Amino acid sequence: MTFDVKACGARIRELRMKNGLTQETLAEDLNITDVHLRRIESGVRGGSIELLIEFADYFHVSLDYLVLGRGGRTDEAKEELNRIRERVEHIMQLL
């Protein structure tokens, strides 16, 4: 699998929009310009590895998901794990 700068940018844009953030707000939070963020989101240019790590940390996703689109989102994995734990606890109470 190779790095697809457009797909990575699209994932960043999707995460930003899902979290109700404007480009200006996200750029300010990450200490980059909104122009730089627009270029990353549109796939015109990629971010440095340091910046991609900041994106992953900011959105609570794995770097593997952000860069390659695989591995899943850590927040969704945590939610699924919590649902499983709740089901197990419920079953244990029934026994």
C-alpha positions, 0 to 999 in steps of 0.5 A, a space after each residue: 500500500 502506498 501513501 495517497 496524499 489526496 485520500 489522507 487529506 480527505 480523511 483529515 477533512 472528514 474528521 474536521 467536519 465530523 467534529 464541527 470544526 472550521 479550517 481556521 479553528 483547526 489550523 489555529 489549534 495546530 499552530 499552522 495556517 489555514 492555507 496550509 490546512 486547505 492544501 493538505 485537505 485538498 491533497 495538493 500537499 502532504 503534511 510532515 510526519 510531525 504534523 500528521 502525528 499531531 492530527 492523529 493525536 488531535 482526532 484520537 485516531 491511529 496514525 495508520 488510519 490517518 495516513 493509510 486508511 486502515 487500522 480504524 479510529 481509536 475512538 470508535 474502537 474504545 466505544 466498541 470495547 465499552 459496549 462489549 464490556 457492558 454486555 459482558 457485565 450484563 450477562 454476568 449479572 444474569 448468571 
